Amino acid sequence: MSALVIGGFVKISVFFYAVIVGLSTLFKAKRPSALTYPVGRVILFFSLTIASNFQEHLKEGLTIMPVLLFIPFHVVIPFMLLCIAFIKHRIKKQTRCSHPNDCSAFACYLLLHMQLLPLFFYLF
């Protein structure tokens, strides 16, 4: 039981740190530590208002989140990125990559994003 609590704390801490670093990079903040209290307050507000009990939390996690998060992030966005890559490939001349086998930049893009393929099998 304590491992779950410690693991949850570490997971939340890593996500919180990633949000702070991302926001400080996005807004070019000189002191990222100045964003910790506002972001912490937003997280606290949403944690208190999203689900009032565990049953509601499970209902939202099993019915609402797959539609709002999993399908867009695992299917829609990768498909849109693939379409954009095909369009860019057709519009621009094919540039060469810096890999030793001299593959095209488009092929490198596809090879790097093949890690998304298991996510498709997860959904279906």
N, CA, C and O of each residue as an XYZ file, in Angstrom:
496
protein
N       0.815     -1.192      0.000
C       0.000      0.000      0.000
C       0.863      1.262      0.000
O       0.565      2.233     -0.696
N       1.919      1.232      0.778
C       2.793      2.410      0.823
C       3.527      2.602     -0.499
O       3.861      3.728     -0.869
N       3.778      1.506     -1.209
C       4.430      1.630     -2.517
C       3.526      2.371     -3.496
O       4.013      3.145     -4.321
N       2.219      2.144     -3.415
C       1.293      2.862     -4.281
C       1.273      4.355     -3.966
O       1.223      5.188     -4.871
N       1.312      4.683     -2.688
C       1.307      6.097     -2.282
C       2.602      6.771     -2.719
O       2.577      7.881     -3.251
N       3.726      6.111     -2.499
C       5.015      6.682     -2.891
C       5.098      6.790     -4.411
O       5.574      7.797     -4.936
N       4.638      5.759     -5.120
C       4.634      5.806     -6.579
C       3.742      6.906     -7.114
O       4.109      7.596     -8.065
N       2.562      7.080     -6.509
C       1.674      8.167     -6.915
C       2.291      9.525     -6.673
O       2.157     10.426     -7.501
N       2.974      9.686     -5.537
C       3.632     10.955     -5.237
C       4.733     11.250     -6.248
O       4.857     12.380     -6.721
N       5.532     10.239     -6.582
C       6.604     10.439     -7.555
C       6.024     10.782     -8.922
O       6.532     11.670     -9.606
N       4.971     10.088     -9.322
C       4.345     10.351    -10.624
C       3.798     11.778    -10.690
O       4.020     12.481    -11.675
N       3.095     12.200     -9.662
C       2.551     13.554     -9.633
C       3.677     14.583     -9.613
O       3.574     15.623    -10.263
N       4.740     14.309     -8.882
C       5.867     15.245     -8.822
C       6.542     15.396    -10.177
O       6.897     16.506    -10.572
N       6.722     14.295    -10.890
C       7.354     14.358    -12.214
C       6.461     15.114    -13.190
O       6.950     15.940    -13.960
N       5.160     14.842    -13.169
C       4.241     15.571    -14.044
C       4.205     17.059    -13.697
O       4.175     17.903    -14.593
N       4.207     17.380    -12.424
C       4.203     18.773    -11.988
C       5.472     19.485    -12.461
O       5.410     20.614    -12.948
N       6.606     18.829    -12.317
C       7.873     19.400    -12.781
C       7.849     19.615    -14.297
O       8.324     20.639    -14.787
N       7.296     18.649    -15.036
C       7.222     18.781    -16.490
C       6.334     19.954    -16.888
O       6.645     20.668    -17.842
N       5.232     20.162    -16.166
C       4.351     21.296    -16.454
C       5.073     22.606    -16.188
O       4.973     23.537    -16.988
N       5.786     22.696    -15.096
C       6.511     23.928    -14.761
C       7.588     24.228    -15.801
O       7.720     25.366    -16.251
N       8.349     23.217    -16.179
C       9.400     23.431    -17.178
C       8.788     23.793    -18.525
O       9.286     24.682    -19.216
N       7.706     23.106    -18.902
C       7.062     23.417    -20.173
C       6.486     24.816    -20.216
O       6.655     25.523    -21.210
N       5.809     25.229    -19.156
C       5.246     26.577    -19.117
C       6.330     27.645    -19.083
O       6.194     28.693    -19.715
N       7.402     27.385    -18.350
C       8.483     28.378    -18.299
C       9.175     28.500    -19.656
O       9.622     29.585    -20.029
N       9.263     27.405    -20.387
C       9.828     27.470    -21.727
C       8.869     28.158    -22.690
O       9.284     28.960    -23.526
N       7.592     27.840    -22.568
C       6.588     28.414    -23.460
C       6.470     29.922    -23.284
O       6.408     30.660    -24.268
N       6.438     30.382    -22.038
C       6.285     31.799    -21.759
C       7.608     32.517    -21.535
O       7.623     33.708    -21.222
N       8.718     31.806    -21.693
C      10.069     32.367    -21.536
C      10.236     33.058    -20.184
O      10.726     34.185    -20.105
N       9.826     32.372    -19.133
C       9.935     32.919    -17.785
C      11.393     32.857    -17.330
O      12.096     31.877    -17.571
N      11.824     33.924    -16.668
C      13.200     33.951    -16.184
C      13.376     33.079    -14.947
O      14.429     32.475    -14.744
N      12.323     33.020    -14.116
C      12.368     32.185    -12.916
C      11.217     31.172    -12.973
O      10.071     31.531    -12.703
N      11.504     29.927    -13.316
C      10.436     28.927    -13.368
C       9.791     28.682    -12.006
O       8.641     28.249    -11.933
N      10.515     28.952    -10.944
C       9.956     28.723     -9.611
C       8.793     29.659     -9.305
O       7.993     29.375     -8.413
N       8.686     30.771    -10.031
C       7.573     31.689     -9.822
C       6.251     31.107    -10.312
O       5.183     31.599     -9.944
N       6.313     30.075    -11.131
C       5.102     29.452    -11.652
C       4.571     28.331    -10.758
O       3.477     27.823    -11.005
N       5.313     27.940     -9.736
C       4.897     26.771     -8.954
C       3.613     27.017     -8.176
O       2.739     26.150     -8.158
N       3.474     28.154     -7.542
C       2.254     28.409     -6.765
C       1.011     28.564     -7.635
O      -0.019     27.973     -7.310
N       1.057     29.335     -8.732
C      -0.148     29.407     -9.567
C      -0.544     28.049    -10.163
O      -1.725     27.704    -10.184
N       0.420     27.295    -10.638
C       0.111     25.977    -11.210
C      -0.381     25.037    -10.121
O      -1.302     24.254    -10.353
N       0.213     25.102     -8.950
C      -0.247     24.280     -7.836
C      -1.680     24.598     -7.435
O      -2.457     23.697     -7.120
N      -2.029     25.885     -7.449
C      -3.410     26.268     -7.120
C      -4.399     25.764     -8.168
O      -5.493     25.315     -7.825
N      -4.024     25.837     -9.427
C      -4.901     25.328    -10.491
C      -5.094     23.821    -10.341
O      -6.213     23.326    -10.477
N      -4.028     23.098    -10.065
C      -4.128     21.651     -9.878
C      -4.986     21.334     -8.661
O      -5.813     20.423     -8.709
N      -4.802     22.069     -7.574
C      -5.618     21.850     -6.373
C      -7.090     22.121     -6.650
O      -7.956     21.362     -6.216
N      -7.376     23.197     -7.370
C      -8.767     23.516     -7.696
C      -9.409     22.399     -8.521
O     -10.514     21.949     -8.215
N      -8.712     21.959     -9.563
C      -9.283     20.908    -10.405
C      -9.380     19.574     -9.678
O     -10.312     18.808     -9.923
N      -8.442     19.284     -8.794
C      -8.521     18.022     -8.062
C      -9.707     17.998     -7.106
O     -10.243     16.929     -6.813
N     -10.118     19.154     -6.621
C     -11.266     19.209     -5.718
C     -12.602     19.259     -6.458
O     -13.624     18.854     -5.906
N     -12.608     19.747     -7.689
C     -13.878     19.932     -8.386
C     -14.194     18.854     -9.418
O     -15.361     18.695     -9.776
N     -13.229     18.124     -9.900
C     -13.495     17.173    -10.979
C     -14.334     16.004    -10.495
O     -15.368     15.712    -11.095
N     -13.932     15.336     -9.448
C     -14.689     14.183     -8.947
C     -14.830     14.320     -7.437
O     -13.856     14.568     -6.727
N     -16.059     14.155     -6.960
C     -16.292     14.334     -5.532
C     -16.074     13.043     -4.738
O     -15.828     13.096     -3.533
N     -16.162     11.894     -5.394
C     -15.904     10.629     -4.700
C     -15.258      9.635     -5.662
O     -15.070      9.928     -6.843
N     -14.924      8.459     -5.141
C     -14.177      7.483     -5.930
C     -15.027      6.890     -7.054
O     -14.503      6.622     -8.135
N     -16.305      6.682     -6.827
C     -17.170      6.130     -7.862
C     -17.281      7.088     -9.048
O     -17.252      6.668    -10.205
N     -17.408      8.372     -8.745
C     -17.460      9.354     -9.822
C     -16.134      9.413    -10.572
O     -16.110      9.593    -11.790
N     -15.042      9.263     -9.848
C     -13.719      9.239    -10.465
C     -13.596      8.057    -11.422
O     -13.088      8.210    -12.533
N     -14.056      6.882    -10.999
C     -14.008      5.704    -11.871
C     -14.899      5.878    -13.099
O     -14.512      5.503    -14.206
N     -16.078      6.439    -12.909
C     -16.991      6.660    -14.034
C     -16.366      7.587    -15.068
O     -16.418      7.313    -16.267
N     -15.780      8.674    -14.607
C     -15.138      9.602    -15.529
C     -13.940      8.959    -16.214
O     -13.716      9.164    -17.407
N     -13.173      8.184    -15.460
C     -11.990      7.556    -16.032
C     -12.305      6.469    -17.036
O     -11.515      6.236    -17.951
N     -13.435      5.797    -16.894
C     -13.765      4.707    -17.801
C     -14.688      5.112    -18.945
O     -14.710      4.435    -19.973
N     -15.441      6.182    -18.801
C     -16.378      6.552    -19.858
C     -16.022      7.853    -20.563
O     -16.130      7.938    -21.787
N     -15.609      8.847    -19.831
C     -15.392     10.169    -20.432
C     -13.960     10.335    -20.949
O     -13.766     10.838    -22.056
N     -12.971      9.929    -20.184
C     -11.581     10.138    -20.566
C     -11.168      9.399    -21.837
O     -10.404      9.964    -22.620
N     -11.623      8.175    -22.090
C     -11.229      7.560    -23.366
C     -11.683      8.367    -24.578
O     -10.981      8.418    -25.589
N     -12.837      8.989    -24.483
C     -13.334      9.776    -25.614
C     -12.598     11.113    -25.716
O     -12.252     11.546    -26.815
N     -12.358     11.766    -24.583
C     -11.764     13.097    -24.605
C     -10.249     13.101    -24.731
O      -9.684     14.032    -25.306
N      -9.581     12.083    -24.209
C      -8.118     12.094    -24.213
C      -7.491     10.986    -25.052
O      -6.643     11.260    -25.901
N      -7.895      9.750    -24.827
C      -7.189      8.637    -25.435
C      -7.344      8.618    -26.950
O      -6.355      8.463    -27.667
N      -8.556      8.774    -27.445
C      -8.758      8.736    -28.891
C      -8.069      9.915    -29.583
O      -7.391      9.702    -30.589
N      -8.213     11.152    -29.086
C      -7.492     12.240    -29.769
C      -5.973     12.092    -29.714
O      -5.302     12.304    -30.724
N      -5.420     11.732    -28.559
C      -3.969     11.676    -28.432
C      -3.363     10.420    -29.044
O      -2.190     10.442    -29.418
N      -4.105      9.336    -29.163
C      -3.547      8.083    -29.674
C      -3.919      7.827    -31.121
O      -3.254      7.032    -31.786
N      -4.965      8.477    -31.637
C      -5.393      8.219    -33.004
C      -5.387      9.498    -33.840
O      -4.748      9.546    -34.891
N      -6.079     10.517    -33.390
C      -6.302     11.702    -34.217
C      -5.008     12.479    -34.444
O      -4.662     12.778    -35.587
N      -4.304     12.803    -33.391
C      -3.087     13.615    -33.533
C      -2.001     12.875    -34.320
O      -1.408     13.484    -35.211
N      -1.701     11.588    -34.043
C      -0.715     10.908    -34.891
C      -1.140     10.818    -36.357
O      -0.299     10.938    -37.248
N      -2.435     10.608    -36.619
C      -2.904     10.562    -38.007
C      -2.740     11.919    -38.677
O      -2.334     11.990    -39.837
N      -3.050     12.997    -37.961
C      -2.870     14.334    -38.525
C      -1.394     14.619    -38.793
O      -1.057     15.205    -39.822
N      -0.511     14.214    -37.883
C       0.919     14.408    -38.101
C       1.420     13.621    -39.303
O       2.273     14.096    -40.052
N       0.894     12.430    -39.482
C       1.268     11.625    -40.640
C       0.796     12.291    -41.933
O       1.535     12.321    -42.917
N      -0.417     12.821    -41.938
C      -0.926     13.533    -43.117
C      -0.094     14.770    -43.412
O       0.220     15.041    -44.570
N       0.263     15.515    -42.389
C       1.101     16.703    -42.581
C       2.460     16.317    -43.136
O       3.003     17.009    -43.997
N       3.015     15.206    -42.643
C       4.309     14.751    -43.150
C       4.213     14.357    -44.617
O       5.119     14.654    -45.396
N       3.132     13.693    -45.005
C       2.953     13.346    -46.418
C       2.824     14.602    -47.280
O       3.403     14.668    -48.365
N       2.081     15.583    -46.814
C       1.907     16.822    -47.572
C       3.226     17.566    -47.695
O       3.561     18.052    -48.775
N       3.979     17.665    -46.607
C       5.281     18.323    -46.661
C       6.226     17.595    -47.602
O       7.011     18.215    -48.319
N       6.139     16.279    -47.589
C       7.006     15.477    -48.440
C       6.699     15.722    -49.915
O       7.610     15.770    -50.741
N       5.429     15.875    -50.241
C       5.047     16.099    -51.637
C       5.348     17.521    -52.096
O       5.673     17.740    -53.263
N       5.244     18.482    -51.193
C       5.448     19.879    -51.575
C       6.931     20.197    -51.721
O       7.354     20.763    -52.729
N       7.704     19.839    -50.729
C       9.130     20.170    -50.740
C       9.913     19.116    -51.503
O       9.463     17.984    -51.681
N      11.068     19.509    -51.939
C      11.976     18.520    -52.509
C      12.476     17.643    -51.386
O      12.572     18.073    -50.236
N      12.789     16.427    -51.726
C      13.217     15.489    -50.706
C      14.644     15.830    -50.295
O      15.572     15.761    -51.101
N      14.802     16.202    -49.019
C      16.123     16.517    -48.495
C      16.729     15.266    -47.898
O      16.021     14.321    -47.549
N      18.003     15.269    -47.787
C      18.697     14.092    -47.270
C      18.968     14.238    -45.786
O      19.143     15.345    -45.276
N      18.999     13.123    -45.111
C      19.183     13.069    -43.663
C      20.662     12.927    -43.346
O      21.461     12.628    -44.234
N      21.026     13.133    -42.115
C      22.423     13.025    -41.701
C      22.782     11.625    -41.234
O      23.876     11.417    -40.710
N      21.889     10.664    -41.412
C      22.199      9.292    -41.018
C      23.214      8.686    -41.979
O      23.327      9.119    -43.125
N      23.956      7.679    -41.507
C      24.992      7.085    -42.360
C      24.434      6.415    -43.614
O      25.114      6.375    -44.640
N      23.207      5.889    -43.553
C      22.668      5.209    -44.726
C      22.005      6.178    -45.700
O      21.429      5.746    -46.698
N      22.075      7.477    -45.429
C      21.576      8.525    -46.311
C      20.100      8.337    -46.639
O      19.703      8.362    -47.804
N      19.301      8.149    -45.609
C      17.867      7.986    -45.827
C      17.219      9.357    -45.961
O      17.826     10.371    -45.618
N      16.001      9.387    -46.452
C      15.309     10.662    -46.612
C      14.817     11.156    -45.263
O      14.651     10.367    -44.332
N      14.585     12.442    -45.153
C      14.087     13.015    -43.905
C      12.695     12.488    -43.592
O      12.343     12.309    -42.426
N      11.913     12.241    -44.617
C      10.572     11.704    -44.411
C      10.641     10.288    -43.837
O       9.861      9.935    -42.953
N      11.563      9.489    -44.336
C      11.715      8.133    -43.808
C      12.186      8.176    -42.363
O      11.742      7.361    -41.553
N      13.065      9.096    -42.021
C      13.509      9.229    -40.630
C      12.351      9.631    -39.739
O      12.234      9.150    -38.612
N      11.492     10.514    -40.238
C      10.329     10.924    -39.466
C       9.430      9.727    -39.185
O       8.972      9.540    -38.057
N       9.179      8.921    -40.207
C       8.334      7.743    -40.012
C       8.964      6.739    -39.068
O       8.275      6.148    -38.237
N      10.281      6.539    -39.189
C      10.950      5.578    -38.321
C      10.918      6.034    -36.866
O      10.754      5.215    -35.962
N      11.071      7.325    -36.639
C      11.047      7.839    -35.278
C       9.655      7.758    -34.668
O       9.523      7.617    -33.452
N       8.616      7.846    -35.491
C       7.262      7.841    -34.972
C       6.588      6.481    -35.064
O       5.385      6.374    -34.825
N       7.335      5.450    -35.404
C       6.768      4.107    -35.422
C       6.480      3.609    -34.007
O       5.798      2.600    -33.829
N       6.993      4.309    -33.011
C       6.703      3.926    -31.636
C       5.240      4.135    -31.294
O       4.759      3.605    -30.292
N       4.519      4.904    -32.113
C       3.091      5.109    -31.884
C       2.252      3.919    -32.322
O       1.078      3.825    -31.962
N       2.840      3.005    -33.098
C       2.086      1.869    -33.608
C       1.501      0.978    -32.519
O       0.351      0.564    -32.664
N       2.213      0.652    -31.433
C       1.593     -0.156    -30.385
C       0.387      0.505    -29.734
O      -0.485     -0.186    -29.207
N       0.326      1.827    -29.762
C      -0.817      2.513    -29.168
C      -2.091      2.251    -29.961
O      -3.181      2.201    -29.391
N      -1.957      2.083    -31.286
C      -3.113      1.760    -32.104
C      -3.662      0.389    -31.721
O      -4.876      0.199    -31.637
N      -2.751     -0.573    -31.488
C      -3.196     -1.916    -31.099
C      -3.805     -1.908    -29.710
O      -4.678     -2.722    -29.405
N      -3.353     -1.001    -28.873
C      -3.924     -0.880    -27.533
C      -5.375     -0.437    -27.601
O      -6.207     -0.900    -26.821
N      -5.681      0.455    -28.526
C      -7.035      0.968    -28.628
C      -8.000     -0.029    -29.270
O      -9.183     -0.051    -28.930
N      -7.506     -0.845    -30.188
C      -8.409     -1.728    -30.924
C      -8.253     -3.114    -30.483
O      -8.934     -4.004    -30.993
